[in-house]
Amino acid sequence: MRYLAPKSASNVFNDFAKWLTARGISLLGSRVLAVRGRTSGEVRTTVVNLFTHEGERYLLAPRGHTQWVRNLRAAGEGELRLGRRTEPFTAVEVEDAAKPPLIRLYLRKWAWETGAFFDGLKADSPEADIVAAAPGFPVFRVITR
């Protein structure tokens, strides 16, 4: 399974983005994801980019099968936070065949921030390249409870 571990420079940016988002300042859709740890049972938080496609909301993991992805799969639910606002949700993982338009949209919106994690993929990459890469990028549909 594809997973790119964060480096200290990206940790600094993520920590700053998480700090801003926790105070109610969203960076192009950022939210603090809170999900129960699959082993510890403790609530874990990380900053994520929430986006909308055809009226549905999604989370995509540009680093691949990260800890938050594994925890969300196990828990099946979480919370999205922006400042004091907390939104509980159920997560439904998107099948690989449905991911290409979501990956393209994500790249159009956040390539400036996360493009380095996409192994050379661009929003205008050939369809076959995006289809081939889709299994490495977990995507979840967010269903508000």
C-alpha positions in Angstrom: 0.0 0.0 0.0 1.3 3.4 -1.0 2.2 5.7 2.0 4.5 8.7 2.0 5.7 9.6 5.4 5.7 13.3 6.3 8.9 15.2 6.5 9.6 17.9 9.2 9.1 20.8 6.7 5.6 19.5 5.9 4.9 18.9 9.5 5.5 22.6 10.2 3.0 23.6 7.5 0.5 21.1 8.6 0.8 22.2 12.2 0.3 25.8 11.2 -2.7 24.9 9.0 -4.2 22.8 11.8 -3.7 25.7 14.3 -5.5 28.2 11.9 -8.3 25.7 11.2 -8.8 25.0 14.9 -9.3 28.7 15.3 -11.9 28.9 12.6 -9.7 30.0 9.7 -10.2 27.6 6.8 -7.5 27.4 4.1 -9.4 26.6 1.0 -11.7 24.1 2.7 -9.3 22.8 5.4 -10.8 21.1 8.4 -9.4 19.3 11.5 -10.4 15.6 11.2 -10.9 13.9 14.5 -11.2 10.1 14.4 -10.8 7.4 17.1 -7.6 5.5 16.9 -8.0 1.9 15.8 -5.6 0.5 18.4 -5.5 3.1 21.2 -9.1 4.2 21.1 -7.9 7.8 21.6 -9.2 10.6 19.4 -6.5 11.5 16.8 -6.6 14.8 14.8 -5.0 16.0 11.6 -5.7 18.7 9.1 -7.4 17.6 5.9 -8.8 19.3 2.7 -12.6 18.9 2.4 -13.9 19.3 -1.1 -17.2 19.1 -3.0 -17.9 17.3 -6.3 -21.4 17.1 -7.8 -23.1 18.0 -4.5 -21.2 15.4 -2.4 -18.3 16.1 0.0 -15.1 14.2 0.0 -11.7 13.7 1.8 -8.7 12.4 -0.2 -5.4 11.3 1.2 -2.6 12.6 -1.0 0.0 10.7 1.1 -1.8 7.4 0.5 -2.8 4.9 3.2 -1.9 7.1 6.2 -2.8 6.6 9.8 -5.9 8.8 9.6 -7.1 6.7 6.6 -6.6 3.4 8.5 -8.3 4.9 11.6 -11.2 6.2 9.5 -11.7 2.8 7.9 -11.8 1.1 11.3 -14.1 3.7 12.9 -16.3 4.4 9.9 -17.0 7.8 11.3 -15.4 10.9 12.6 -15.8 14.7 13.1 -14.8 17.6 10.9 -13.9 20.7 12.9 -13.6 24.3 12.0 -13.1 26.5 14.9 -15.8 25.7 17.5 -18.1 24.1 14.8 -18.0 20.3 15.0 -19.7 18.2 12.3 -20.1 14.4 13.0 -20.0 12.3 9.8 -20.0 8.8 8.5 -17.3 7.9 6.0 -17.9 5.8 2.9 -14.8 4.7 1.0 -14.9 5.4 -2.7 -14.1 2.6 -5.1 -11.0 3.0 -7.4 -13.1 3.2 -10.6 -14.9 6.3 -9.2 -11.8 8.2 -8.1 -10.3 9.8 -11.3 -12.6 12.9 -11.4 -12.1 13.3 -7.7 -8.3 13.1 -8.0 -8.4 15.6 -10.9 -10.5 18.1 -8.9 -8.2 17.7 -5.9 -5.2 18.4 -8.0 -6.8 21.4 -9.6 -7.5 22.9 -6.2 -4.5 21.8 -4.1 -1.6 20.9 -6.4 0.2 24.0 -5.1 0.1 22.4 -1.6 0.2 18.6 -2.1 1.3 18.1 -5.7 4.6 16.6 -4.6 2.7 13.7 -3.2 1.1 12.7 -6.5 4.2 11.0 -8.1 4.1 13.4 -11.1 0.3 13.3 -11.7 -1.2 16.5 -12.8 -4.9 17.6 -13.2 -4.5 17.2 -16.9 -2.7 13.9 -16.9 -4.0 11.2 -19.2 -7.0 9.3 -17.9 -5.0 6.0 -18.0 -2.4 7.4 -15.7 -4.9 8.6 -13.1 -6.8 5.3 -13.3 -3.6 3.4 -12.7 -2.7 5.6 -9.7 -6.1 5.6 -8.1 -5.6 2.7 -5.7 -2.8 4.7 -4.0 -5.1 7.6 -3.1 -7.8 6.7 -0.6 -11.0 8.8 -1.0 -13.9 8.9 1.4 -17.4 10.4 0.8 -18.5 12.4 3.9 -22.1 11.9 4.9 -23.2 14.3 7.6 -25.1 12.7 10.5 
